[in-house]
Amino acid sequence: MKSPAIRRLFVDFFVSKGHREVPSSSLVPADDPTLLFTNAGMVQFKRTFLGQEQREYVRATTCQKCVRAGGKHNDLEQVGHTRRHHTFFEMLGNFSFGDYFKREAIAYAWEFVTSPSYLGIAPERLRVTVHHTDAEARGYWLEVSGLPLERIYGLGDRDNFWQMGDTGPCGPCTEIYVDLEGSGREDEVIGREEFERLAEEGRFLEIWNLVFMQFDRSADGTLAPLPQPSVDTGAGLERIAAVMQGEDDNFHTDVFQPLIERVGELVGRPYDRQGAERASYRVLADHSRAVSFLLADGVYPGNEGRGYVLRRILRRAVRHAWLLGRREPTLAPLVEVVVGQMGAAYPELTAKADFIREVTETEERRFLETIEGGLQRLEEIFASGARTIPGDEAFKLYDTFGFPIDLTQIIAGERGVEVDLAGFERALEEQRTRSRAARASGGIAGPAVILPKMGKWRTLRRGKQRFVGYQTTEAETDLLAFRQEGPRVELVLRENPFYAESGGQVSDVGDVSGEGWSLAVDSVRKDAKGTVVGGSFAEEFEPAPLHAAVDTPRRRDIERNHSATHLVHYVLRQRLGTHVRQQGSLVEPERLRFDFSHHGPIDLPTLRAIEAEVNDLVLANEVVTTRELPYADALALGAMAFFSEKYGDVVRVVQMGPSIELCGGTHVRSTGQVGPFRVSGQSGVAAGVRRIEAVTGSGALRAVREVEQQLAQVAETLKSQPQHVVRRVEQLLEERQRLEARLADALRFGGTGVSGEVANVAGVDVTIAETASEDRSEVGEIADRFRQGKRNAVLVLFSTGGRGAIHVTLTDDLVGAGRKAGDLVNRIAALSGGKGGGRPHFASAGAGDRAKLDAARAATPGLVSAWLSNGG
């Protein structure tokens, strides 16, 4: 029975038993900061089990996407080396929320596992475990299954007791095991200790865990019965597939074999079940699934949190592909297999297939650019005899070569070498400190307001502050509290029109005035007392009835830019795909900055199309509406929400035309008030995160005028008219091409650009020369010129600049005869401790030890002769 059939059969079975089929939730847990990833079927029902959420059904069944590759449940380092560890897997489950309990759960499981209509596993192959105190479950097994008592084992808390946390719902569990050695013998008696040993060795495989949540554990460890006991079960699809397909290894099932076969095609040799390289095939098969599903669910490679775990998975896979000889993306082609296998069950894979492949290939290529240098540096450390990799070296591998620290640990562990983790953390923290200082020095424009230590708060009247800034920029108000220290004063206003920085929108400025005095407000911040406004005040402050006024023109500019970010977000998702998610923003009066998830630069035509579509939405002059709704209703309306944000039960929904977002900021009254919108630039913030900067209103008009002035200056410099500038530049480029062609001719007719000793070895002209150039492209040009018009010729070029390098060039006739430059360059480089590779006609290698280059050069004629005599 194939895995898709098992998946469907399980869900259909429980639907027939009155369960609601519930789709798999995202791998990114919603509103659960305790988890990096969804790692079990019960995660989406956690609030229901805790009694915090009521559902319209009391029975559910799911096939849940799960990842265990970070945090407490981390299987990453075992993957590939064992038969059953995976980063991504599917968990089949059935759940009861205060409805049925132990007897029904056990009866359902036994029927599905043994009935010929479903899995049809012979009962004599089955054994079960229960908690040693759970006589009730043991009795139901005897009643329902007819299993002899000696096949029901009572185990302790480690194996058969489950709890959600240190406190809260918990209870005993029971597990079903299958004997993988065959049909089983009814007369075979195996004691508890021997059963545990055989399960550990792999003869008995656990396929289903049934958890009975019947207790509430208090802080002192006391167990009290829950008023509504519940059931949470989980059965691994991959394990059941192995049983149904007669395999003792998950990687040998239909779940993984198509991926492993594709790996074999990519590396040019089939998978050997007993081979030394088998772990690398399995890692690639497994990791391609995790990468595909994580990207589909909105996780992007990065340096923190979930993004960092995804990058670790990607780079671990690249390293294993490297061990198999691959020097180009390998996971990216596997994505197509994952989508083909699982796209029907998980449509998000099909919808984002192109995006998943593009991001995967980009990440692979990025690491492939540095992995060789990192591995070479590790080899140098190992060769030195060091038993510990210093912290600064581990950080260099991380910062310069892109090696996650745990990848460095894995490689070091394979060589019996430790890593100075404390030193690495120190170096990492030093870098973070430098980054924070750099950000602080290049932050938001404008003078910083330094608040000295303030005096004690004086509370004038009790009352609750009310924000009126959505409706007005001015208010007659009273003081709730104030404090003063020297020239600084801070106020808490009853009716407050000032917006405090939040959600990327900067704070307001303005003034607060009383009879005969005025305070220029230069800081607005949130405090336990509410929104606090502050400024400098030359005299002793005396509270009185006040008039509060926000700088309205400045606020209007901010609102234009804030509303524009919503329109930009909507258009980006329409143009680039639904993977686009806001990653950050800055909304100032002068400009806006919008960071979003996307895997690469946006080409100019697309950028201009985005700009045009935003302007179309502006010209449509859609009314901007705001309303407060229950969180669930807002999501049902289609409002954009972000897993990284914490929302209350009631949220503020801002809608402008087709754009609907949860937002607490201030906005224009209609999109037409945004005015002209112009993109001023785009850049990369981090891997997988792009940034668009833009201006609106009068700022956009100023930007257009500046471009017009610059165009006029360019035209004047080129002695042309603005409308003819493009043609004039084209003429200059054509002239440059003619000059470059003449220069190339001069170089070509003047020789190869290098001089050196030439010898005829076995009928082949061998030129041995050196160059000070470190530029690979320059060396490539020298090689190309050398090859032109020659036959039976070899150039061995020693680069003496930098750390030293060796380059070998062959003429086309030698390549046609089956010889490869990489073979020769590695023979020569080996004498200096280096290695390399390249194309058949041109290859390069690092020198390893630059001091040994002269010896390598002296030995080159003999090496070339030996290479020619044995066929290359």
C-alpha positions in Angstrom: 0.0 0.0 0.0 1.5 3.4 -1.1 1.7 6.4 1.2 -1.0 8.5 -0.6 -3.5 5.7 -0.1 -2.6 5.3 3.6 -3.1 9.0 4.1 -6.5 9.0 2.5 -7.6 5.7 4.1 -6.8 7.0 7.6 -8.7 10.2 7.3 -11.7 8.5 5.6 -11.8 5.9 8.4 -12.2 8.5 11.1 -14.6 10.6 9.1 -16.8 7.5 9.0 -16.5 7.4 12.8 -18.0 10.9 13.1 -14.8 13.0 13.1 -14.3 16.3 11.3 -11.5 16.3 8.8 -9.4 19.3 9.6 -6.7 20.5 7.2 -3.1 20.5 8.3 -2.1 23.7 9.9 1.0 25.7 8.9 4.5 24.6 9.9 4.7 28.0 11.5 2.6 27.7 14.7 0.0 30.5 15.0 0.1 32.5 18.3 2.5 30.0 20.0 5.8 31.6 20.9 6.9 28.4 22.7 7.4 26.5 19.4 9.7 27.1 16.4 7.7 24.7 14.2 4.6 22.6 14.3 6.0 19.3 15.5 2.9 17.2 16.3 -0.7 16.9 15.2 -2.1 18.3 18.5 -0.4 21.7 18.1 -3.2 23.4 16.2 -5.6 22.1 19.0 -3.5 23.2 21.9 -5.8 26.0 23.0 -8.8 23.6 22.7 -7.1 21.1 25.0 -6.3 23.9 27.5 -9.9 25.0 27.5 -9.1 28.4 26.0 -10.9 27.8 22.7 -14.2 26.2 21.9 -14.7 24.4 18.6 -17.9 23.5 16.8 -16.9 19.8 16.8 -15.7 17.4 19.5 -14.0 14.9 17.2 -11.3 15.7 14.6 -8.9 13.9 12.3 -5.8 15.3 10.5 -2.8 14.6 8.5 -0.4 17.2 9.9 2.8 18.5 8.4 5.5 18.4 11.0 9.2 19.5 11.3 11.6 18.6 14.0 14.8 20.4 13.3 15.2 23.0 16.0 14.5 23.7 19.7 13.7 20.9 22.1 12.6 18.4 19.4 15.6 18.5 17.1 16.3 15.4 14.9 18.6 17.2 12.4 21.9 15.6 13.2 20.5 12.1 13.2 18.9 12.4 9.8 20.5 10.3 7.2 22.3 8.1 9.7 19.3 6.2 11.1 16.3 4.5 9.5 13.6 6.7 11.0 14.8 10.2 11.9 13.4 12.9 9.6 13.3 16.7 9.6 9.9 16.7 7.9 7.3 14.1 8.4 3.5 13.6 8.3 1.6 12.8 11.5 -1.8 11.0 11.2 -4.0 11.7 14.1 -7.5 11.5 15.7 -8.6 13.7 18.5 -11.5 13.8 21.1 -12.2 17.0 23.0 -14.2 15.8 26.0 -16.1 13.2 23.9 -14.9 9.6 23.7 -12.0 8.3 25.8 -9.9 5.2 26.3 -12.2 2.4 25.2 -13.3 4.0 21.9 -9.8 5.3 21.1 -8.3 1.8 21.6 -11.1 0.2 19.6 -10.7 2.6 16.7 -7.0 2.1 16.5 -7.3 -1.7 16.7 -9.9 -1.8 13.9 -7.9 0.5 11.6 -4.6 -1.5 12.1 -6.0 -5.0 11.9 -9.1 -4.9 9.7 -8.6 -6.3 6.2 -10.6 -3.2 5.0 -7.8 -0.9 6.2 -4.2 -1.8 7.1 -4.9 -5.5 7.7 -1.8 -6.1 9.8 -1.9 -9.6 11.4 -2.7 -9.4 15.1 0.1 -11.9 16.0 2.6 -9.3 14.7 1.3 -6.6 17.2 2.3 -5.8 20.8 1.2 -2.8 22.9 2.5 -0.8 25.8 0.6 1.0 28.5 1.6 3.0 31.5 2.2 0.5 34.3 -0.4 2.2 36.5 -3.1 2.3 33.8 -5.1 -0.8 34.5 -8.1 0.7 32.7 -6.2 0.9 29.3 -4.8 -2.6 29.9 -8.3 -4.0 30.5 -9.6 -2.3 27.3 -6.8 -3.8 25.2 -7.6 -7.3 26.6 -11.3 -6.7 25.9 -11.1 -5.1 22.4 -8.1 -6.9 20.8 -8.0 -10.3 22.4 -4.2 -10.0 22.8 -2.7 -12.2 25.4 -1.6 -10.4 28.6 2.0 -11.2 28.0 1.9 -9.0 24.8 0.8 -6.0 26.7 3.7 -4.3 28.5 3.5 -1.9 31.4 6.2 0.8 31.1 7.1 3.9 33.1 6.8 7.6 32.7 9.6 8.0 30.2 7.9 5.9 27.6 4.2 6.0 28.5 3.3 9.3 30.1 2.8 12.5 28.2 2.5 16.1 29.4 2.2 19.4 27.6 4.5 21.3 29.9 5.7 21.4 33.5 2.1 22.1 34.5 -1.3 21.6 32.9 -3.0 18.7 31.0 -1.2 15.4 31.0 -1.8 11.7 31.1 -0.8 8.2 30.3 -0.4 6.9 26.8 -0.5 3.6 25.0 1.5 2.6 22.0 1.1 0.0 19.2 4.2 -1.8 18.0 4.7 -4.0 14.9 7.1 -7.0 14.8 9.2 -6.3 11.7 10.7 -9.8 11.5 7.7 -11.3 9.9 4.3 -12.7 10.8 5.2 -13.3 14.4 4.7 -16.5 16.4 1.8 -16.7 18.8 3.7 -19.0 21.2 6.8 -16.7 21.4 7.0 -15.2 24.9 9.1 -12.1 25.2 9.5 -10.4 28.6 9.3 -6.7 29.2 13.0 -6.1 29.4 13.7 -8.1 26.3 10.9 -6.3 24.5 12.4 -2.9 25.3 15.8 -4.1 24.1 14.4 -5.5 20.8 12.4 -2.3 20.3 15.6 -0.3 20.8 17.4 -2.5 18.3 14.6 -2.1 15.7 12.8 -5.4 15.6 9.7 -3.8 17.1 8.5 -0.6 15.6 6.1 1.9 17.3 3.5 3.0 14.7 0.8 4.7 16.8 0.8 6.6 20.2 -2.6 7.2 21.9 -2.4 9.9 24.6 -5.1 10.1 27.3 -5.2 13.5 28.8 -7.0 12.9 32.0 -5.0 14.9 34.7 -4.1 18.5 35.4 -0.6 18.7 36.9 -0.1 21.5 39.5 3.1 23.3 40.2 3.8 21.0 43.2 3.4 17.9 40.9 0.0 16.9 42.2 -2.3 15.3 39.6 -6.0 16.2 39.7 -8.6 14.7 37.3 -9.6 16.8 34.4 -13.4 17.5 34.2 -13.4 16.6 30.5 -10.7 14.0 29.6 -9.5 14.2 26.0 -7.7 12.0 23.4 -4.7 13.0 21.3 -3.2 10.3 19.0 -0.3 10.3 16.5 0.7 7.8 13.9 3.7 8.4 11.7 2.8 8.0 8.0 6.4 7.2 7.0 6.6 4.4 9.6 3.2 2.9 8.5 4.3 3.0 4.9 7.5 1.0 5.8 5.4 -1.7 7.5 2.9 -1.9 4.6 5.6 -2.1 2.0 7.7 -4.7 3.9 10.6 -2.5 4.6 12.5 -2.0 7.8 13.9 1.4 6.7 11.7 4.5 6.0 14.1 5.6 3.3 13.3 2.5 1.3 9.6 3.3 0.9 7.7 5.1 -1.9 8.0 8.3 0.3 11.7 8.6 -0.3 12.8 6.3 -3.1 11.8 8.7 -6.0 13.9 11.4 -4.4 16.9 9.0 -3.7 16.7 7.8 -7.3 16.8 11.4 -8.6 19.8 12.1 -6.4 21.5 9.1 -8.1 20.7 10.6 -11.5 22.2 13.9 -10.5 25.4 12.5 -9.1 25.8 9.9 -11.8 25.7 6.7 -9.7 22.8 4.8 -8.1 22.1 4.6 -4.4 23.7 1.6 -2.6 21.8 0.5 0.5 24.9 -0.6 2.2 27.3 1.9 0.6 29.5 4.4 2.5 27.8 7.3 0.8 24.2 6.3 1.6 23.8 8.9 4.4 24.3 11.7 1.9 21.6 10.4 -0.5 19.2 10.1 2.5 20.1 13.6 3.8 19.3 15.1 0.4 16.0 13.2 0.0 14.9 14.2 3.5 16.0 17.8 3.5 14.4 18.5 0.1 11.1 17.8 1.7 11.7 20.0 4.7 13.0 22.9 2.6 10.0 22.7 0.2 7.4 22.7 2.9 9.0 25.4 5.0 9.3 27.7 2.1 5.7 27.0 1.1 4.6 28.0 4.6 6.4 31.3 4.5 9.7 30.5 6.2 12.7 32.2 4.5 16.4 31.5 5.0 17.9 34.0 7.4 20.3 34.4 10.4 17.8 34.1 13.2 14.9 31.9 14.4 13.1 29.8 11.9 15.0 31.3 9.0 18.3 30.2 10.5 17.1 26.6 11.0 16.0 26.5 7.3 19.4 27.8 6.3 21.1 25.1 8.4 19.0 22.5 6.7 19.9 23.9 3.3 23.6 24.2 4.0 23.8 20.7 5.5 22.3 19.4 2.3 24.7 21.3 0.2 27.6 19.9 2.1 26.3 16.3 1.6 25.8 17.0 -2.1 29.4 18.3 -2.2 30.6 15.0 -0.6 28.9 13.2 -3.5 30.8 15.3 -6.0 28.1 17.9 -6.9 29.3 21.4 -7.6 26.0 22.9 -8.6 22.5 23.1 -7.0 21.1 19.7 -6.1 18.1 20.4 -3.9 16.5 22.7 -6.5 15.9 19.8 -8.9 14.6 17.6 -6.0 11.9 20.2 -5.3 10.2 19.2 -8.6 10.0 15.6 -7.3 8.6 16.8 -3.9 5.9 18.8 -5.7 5.1 16.0 -8.0 4.7 13.5 -5.1 2.9 15.7 -2.7 1.3 18.6 -4.5 -2.1 16.9 -4.7 -2.3 16.5 -0.9 -0.7 19.9 -0.2 -1.7 22.4 -3.0 0.5 25.2 -1.5 3.5 23.3 -2.9 2.1 23.4 -6.4 1.1 27.1 -6.1 4.6 28.1 -4.9 6.7 25.6 -6.9 8.6 28.1 -9.0 9.2 30.3 -6.0 10.5 27.3 -3.9 12.9 26.3 -6.6 14.2 29.8 -7.2 14.9 30.4 -3.5 16.4 27.0 -3.0 18.7 27.5 -6.0 19.7 30.9 -4.9 20.6 29.7 -1.4 22.5 26.7 -2.8 24.6 28.9 -5.2 25.3 31.4 -2.5 26.8 28.6 -0.2 28.6 26.9 -3.1 30.5 30.1 -3.7 32.1 29.9 -0.2 32.0 26.2 0.8 35.2 25.3 -0.9 37.1 28.1 0.9 35.5 27.1 4.2 36.4 23.4 3.8 39.9 24.4 2.8 40.3 26.5 5.9 39.1 23.6 8.0 41.6 21.3 6.4 44.3 23.8 7.2 43.3 23.8 10.9 43.1 20.0 11.0 46.5 19.8 9.3 48.0 22.0 12.0 47.2 19.3 14.6 44.9 21.5 16.6 42.5 19.6 18.8 40.2 22.6 19.2 39.0 25.1 16.6 39.4 28.5 18.2 36.3 30.7 18.6 37.6 33.4 16.2 38.2 30.8 13.5 34.7 29.3 14.0 33.3 32.8 13.7 35.3 33.4 10.5 33.9 30.3 9.1 30.4 31.6 10.0 30.9 35.2 8.9 33.1 34.8 5.8 32.3 31.3 4.5 28.6 31.0 5.7 29.2 27.9 7.8 26.5 27.6 10.6 28.3 26.9 13.9 26.7 23.4 14.1 27.9 22.5 10.6 31.4 23.4 11.8 30.8 21.2 14.9 29.7 18.3 12.8 32.7 18.4 10.5 35.1 18.9 13.4 33.4 16.0 15.3 34.1 13.7 12.3 37.8 14.5 12.8 37.7 14.2 16.6 38.2 18.0 17.0 36.4 20.2 19.5 35.0 23.8 18.8 35.5 26.7 21.2 31.8 27.6 21.4 32.3 30.2 24.1 34.9 32.0 22.0 32.6 31.8 19.0 29.8 33.4 21.0 32.1 36.2 22.2 33.1 37.0 18.6 29.5 36.9 17.5 28.4 39.3 20.3 31.2 41.6 19.4 29.9 41.7 15.8 26.4 42.4 17.1 27.6 45.2 19.2 29.4 46.8 16.2 26.2 46.3 14.1 24.1 48.0 16.8 26.5 50.9 16.9 26.4 51.3 13.2 22.7 51.3 13.1 22.5 53.8 15.9 24.8 56.2 14.0 22.8 55.8 10.8 19.3 55.8 12.1 16.3 58.0 11.7 17.2 61.5 10.5 16.7 64.4 12.9 18.2 65.5 16.2 18.1 63.0 19.0 16.2 64.0 22.2 18.2 63.0 25.3 16.0 62.7 28.3 17.8 63.2 31.6 16.6 61.3 34.6 13.2 62.7 35.4 11.6 63.7 38.7 8.7 61.8 40.3 5.3 61.7 38.6 2.6 64.0 40.0 -0.8 62.6 39.5 -3.4 65.4 39.2 -6.6 63.4 38.6 -7.6 59.9 38.1 -9.0 58.9 34.7 -8.2 56.8 31.6 -6.3 58.3 28.7 -8.1 58.4 25.4 -6.3 58.5 22.1 -8.2 60.9 19.8 -5.5 61.0 17.1 -7.5 58.9 14.6 -10.2 61.6 14.5 -8.3 64.8 15.0 -4.9 66.4 15.3 -6.0 68.9 18.0 -7.8 68.5 21.4 -8.8 70.6 24.4 -7.6 68.4 27.2 -6.6 68.1 30.9 -3.6 66.7 32.5 -3.7 63.4 34.2 -0.1 63.5 35.4 3.2 65.2 34.8 6.8 65.3 35.9 9.6 67.8 35.5 13.4 67.7 35.8 15.3 70.8 34.9 14.3 72.0 31.4 12.4 68.8 30.6 8.8 68.1 31.2 6.6 65.1 30.4 2.8 65.1 30.4 0.1 62.5 30.3 -3.0 64.0 28.6 -6.5 62.8 29.2 -7.5 63.4 25.5 -4.3 62.7 23.5 -4.0 63.4 19.8 -0.2 62.5 19.6 0.7 59.1 18.0 3.6 57.3 19.7 6.0 55.4 17.4 4.7 51.9 16.7 4.4 49.5 13.7 7.1 51.5 11.8 5.2 54.8 12.0 7.3 57.5 13.7 6.0 59.6 16.6 4.2 62.9 16.1 5.6 66.3 17.2 3.7 69.4 17.9 2.9 71.6 20.9 0.9 71.7 24.1 -0.2 75.1 25.3 -1.8 76.7 28.3 -2.6 80.2 29.4 0.5 82.2 28.6 2.8 79.3 27.8 3.6 76.7 25.2 5.5 73.5 25.2 7.2 72.3 22.0 6.6 68.5 22.0 9.7 66.7 20.6 9.2 63.2 22.1 6.2 60.9 22.2 6.5 57.5 23.8 4.5 54.7 25.4 4.7 54.2 29.1 2.9 52.3 31.8 0.8 55.4 32.3 -0.1 55.6 28.6 1.2 57.8 25.9 3.7 60.4 27.3 4.5 63.6 25.5 7.6 65.6 26.4 9.6 68.7 25.6 11.9 71.4 26.9 10.3 74.1 29.1 12.3 77.1 30.3 10.2 77.9 33.3 8.7 76.0 36.2 5.8 74.0 34.8 2.3 74.7 36.2 -0.5 72.5 35.1 -3.7 74.1 33.7 -6.4 73.3 31.1 -4.5 72.6 27.9 -4.7 72.7 24.2 -2.8 69.9 22.4 -1.9 70.3 18.7 0.0 67.8 16.5 2.1 69.2 13.7 -0.7 68.6 11.1 1.2 69.0 7.8 3.9 66.6 9.2 1.2 64.1 10.3 -0.5 64.3 6.9 2.9 63.4 5.2 3.3 60.5 7.5 -0.2 59.3 6.8 0.4 59.5 3.1 3.5 57.3 3.4 1.8 54.9 5.8 -1.2 54.3 3.6 1.3 53.9 0.7 3.0 51.0 2.5 -0.3 49.2 2.6 -0.8 49.7 -1.1 2.7 48.6 -1.9 2.2 45.4 0.2 -0.9 44.6 -1.7 0.7 45.2 -5.2 3.8 43.3 -4.3 1.7 40.2 -3.3 -0.2 40.5 -6.6 2.9 41.0 -8.7 5.5 38.7 -7.0 3.3 36.1 -5.2 1.7 35.4 -1.9 5.0 34.5 -0.4 5.6 38.3 0.0 5.1 39.2 3.7 6.0 42.4 5.5 9.2 42.0 7.4 9.5 45.6 8.7 8.8 49.2 7.8 9.7 52.8 8.5 7.1 55.5 7.9 8.5 59.1 8.2 7.2 62.4 6.8 9.9 62.5 4.2 9.8 58.9 3.0 8.7 55.3 3.5 10.7 52.1 3.7 9.1 48.7 3.3 10.9 45.4 4.0 9.4 42.2 2.6 10.2 38.6 2.1 11.4 37.9 -1.4 14.3 35.9 -2.8 16.0 38.2 -5.2 16.2 41.7 -6.8 13.2 43.0 -8.7 14.0 43.9 -12.3 13.4 47.5 -13.4 10.4 46.8 -15.6 8.7 45.0 -12.7 9.6 47.7 -10.3 8.1 50.3 -12.6 5.0 48.2 -13.1 4.6 48.0 -9.3 5.0 51.8 -9.0 2.3 52.2 -11.8 -0.1 49.9 -10.1 0.2 51.7 -6.7 -0.5 55.0 -8.6 -3.5 53.4 -10.2 -4.9 52.6 -6.7 -4.1 56.1 -5.6 -6.0 57.6 -8.6 -9.0 55.3 -7.9 -9.4 57.4 -4.8 -10.8 54.5 -2.7 -12.2 55.5 0.7 -10.1 54.3 3.6 -12.2 52.6 6.2 -11.2 51.4 9.7 -13.2 49.2 12.0 -12.7 47.0 15.1 -13.5 43.3 14.7 -12.9 40.1 16.6 -9.6 38.6 15.4 -11.2 35.6 13.8 -13.7 37.8 11.9 -10.9 40.0 10.6 -9.0 37.0 9.3 -12.2 35.6 7.7 -12.5 39.0 5.9 -9.1 38.4 4.4 -7.1 40.8 6.5 -3.3 40.3 6.4 -1.9 39.3 9.8 1.6 38.2 10.7 2.7 35.3 12.9 5.4 37.4 14.5 2.7 39.9 15.9 0.7 39.3 19.0 -3.0 40.3 18.5 -5.7 40.8 21.0 -9.2 39.4 20.8 -10.4 42.6 19.0 -8.3 44.1 16.3 -8.3 47.3 14.1 -8.8 46.5 10.4 -7.8 49.1 7.8 -9.2 48.7 4.3 -8.4 50.8 1.3 -9.8 49.2 -1.9 -8.5 45.7 -2.2 -5.9 46.1 0.6 -7.0 44.8 4.0 -4.6 44.8 6.9 -4.6 44.7 10.7 -3.0 48.1 11.7 -3.0 50.5 14.6 -1.5 53.5 12.7 -3.0 56.6 11.2 -4.0 56.9 7.5 -5.3 59.2 4.8 -9.1 59.4 4.4 -9.0 58.2 0.8 -6.2 56.8 -1.4 -6.2 59.9 -3.6 -4.7 61.9 -0.7 -1.5 59.8 -1.0 -0.7 61.8 -4.1 2.0 60.8 -6.6 4.0 57.7 -5.5 7.5 57.1 -6.7 10.0 54.3 -5.9 13.3 55.8 -5.0 15.3 52.6 -4.6 15.4 48.9 -3.7 18.1 46.8 -1.9 18.7 43.6 -0.1 18.5 43.7 3.7 19.3 40.1 4.4 19.0 36.8 2.6 15.4 36.5 1.5 14.5 40.0 2.6 14.2 42.9 0.1 13.6 46.6 0.8 11.8 49.2 -1.2 12.1 52.9 -0.5 9.7 55.4 -1.9 8.3 58.9 -1.6 4.8 60.3 -1.9 3.0 63.6 -2.4 5.2 66.7 -2.6 8.2 64.4 -1.9 7.5 62.5 -5.1 7.2 65.7 -7.0 10.5 66.9 -5.7 12.1 63.6 -6.7 10.8 64.0 -10.3 12.2 67.6 -10.4 15.6 66.3 -9.2 15.7 63.7 -11.9 14.7 66.3 -14.5 17.6 68.6 -13.3 20.1 65.7 -13.4 19.0 64.8 -16.9 19.5 68.4 -18.0 23.0 68.4 -16.5 23.8 65.1 -18.2 22.5 66.5 -21.5 24.7 69.6 -21.1 27.8 67.5 -20.3 27.2 65.4 -23.4 26.4 68.5 -25.5 23.0 67.1 -26.4 19.3 67.8 -25.8 17.5 65.9 -22.9 15.3 64.0 -25.4 18.4 62.8 -27.3 20.5 61.7 -24.3 19.9 58.0 -24.7 21.0 58.0 -28.4 24.1 60.0 -27.5 25.1 57.5 -24.8 24.5 54.7 -27.2 26.9 56.4 -29.7 29.6 56.7 -26.9 29.2 53.0 -26.0 29.5 52.0 -29.7 32.7 54.0 -29.9 34.0 52.3 -26.8 33.3 48.9 -28.3 35.3 49.8 -31.3 38.2 50.9 -29.2 38.1 47.8 -27.1 38.1 45.7 -30.3 41.2 47.5 -31.5 42.9 47.0 -28.1 42.0 43.3 -28.2 43.5 43.0 -31.7 46.7 44.6 -30.4 46.9 42.2 -27.6 46.1 39.2 -29.7 48.7 40.0 -32.4 51.2 41.0 -29.7 51.2 37.6 -28.2 49.5 35.9 -25.2 50.3 38.6 -22.7 52.7 36.3 -20.8 56.2 35.2 -21.2 57.9 32.1 -19.9 59.7 29.0 -20.7 58.4 26.8 -23.5 59.3 23.1 -23.9 58.1 20.4 -26.2 56.9 17.4 -24.3 55.8 14.3 -26.3 54.8 16.5 -29.2 53.0 19.1 -27.0 54.2 22.6 -26.6 54.2 23.4 -22.8 54.4 27.0 -21.7 55.3 27.6 -18.0 54.8 31.2 -17.0 53.8 33.4 -14.1 51.6 36.4 -13.5 51.1 38.8 -10.6 47.4 39.0 -11.3 44.9 37.7 -8.7 41.9 38.5 -10.9 40.3 35.3 -12.2 38.7 37.1 -15.1 42.0 38.6 -16.2 43.7 35.2 -15.9 40.8 33.8 -18.0 41.4 36.3 -20.7 45.0 35.4 -20.8 44.0 31.7 -21.1 41.6 32.4 -23.9 44.1 34.4 -25.9 46.7 31.6 -25.4 44.3 29.0 -26.9 43.4 31.0 -30.0 45.0 29.5 -33.1 47.0 26.9 -31.3 47.1 23.1 -31.3 48.8 20.6 -29.0 49.6 23.3 -26.5 49.4 23.6 -22.7 49.8 26.7 -20.6 50.7 26.3 -16.9 50.4 29.7 -15.3 51.5 30.4 -11.7 49.8 33.3 -10.0 52.2 34.8 -7.5 49.8 37.4 -6.1 47.8 37.0 -2.9 47.8 33.5 -1.5 49.0 32.1 -4.8 47.3 29.9 -7.4 47.9 27.6 -10.3 46.0 27.8 -13.6 46.1 25.3 -16.5 44.9 25.9 -20.0 44.5 23.2 -22.8 43.9 23.8 -26.5 40.7 22.4 -28.0 42.3 19.4 -29.7 43.7 18.1 -26.4 40.3 18.5 -24.8 38.8 16.6 -27.7 41.2 13.8 -27.1 39.7 13.4 -23.6 42.2 15.3 -21.6 41.1 17.6 -18.7 42.8 20.7 -17.3 41.5 19.8 -13.8 43.4 16.5 -13.8 46.7 18.3 -14.5 46.1 21.3 -12.2 45.4 19.0 -9.2 48.7 17.0 -9.8 50.7 20.2 -9.7 48.7 21.8 -6.9 49.2 18.7 -4.7 52.9 19.6 -4.4 51.9 22.8 -2.6 49.0 21.4 -0.6 46.3 22.8 -2.8 43.5 21.5 -4.9 40.9 22.8 -7.3 38.9 22.2 -10.5 37.2 23.8 -13.4 36.2 23.2 -17.0 38.0 20.7 -19.3 40.0 23.4 -21.1 40.7 25.7 -18.1 41.1 24.9 -14.4 42.5 26.6 -11.3 43.7 25.5 -7.9 44.6 27.3 -4.7 48.3 27.1 -3.8 47.7 25.8 -0.3 51.2 26.7 0.9 52.4 29.7 -1.2 56.0 29.0 -0.1 55.9 25.7 -2.1 55.0 27.3 -5.4 58.6 27.4 -6.6 59.0 23.7 -6.0 55.8 22.9 -7.8 56.9 25.0 -10.7 60.2 23.2 -10.9 58.5 19.8 -10.9 55.9 20.8 -13.5 57.7 19.5 -16.7 58.0 16.1 -15.2 54.4 16.1 -14.0 53.2 17.2 -17.5 55.2 14.4 -19.1 53.8 11.8 -16.8 50.3 13.1 -17.3 50.7 12.9 -21.1 52.2 9.5 -21.1 49.4 7.8 -19.1 46.6 9.3 -21.1 45.8 12.3 -18.8 
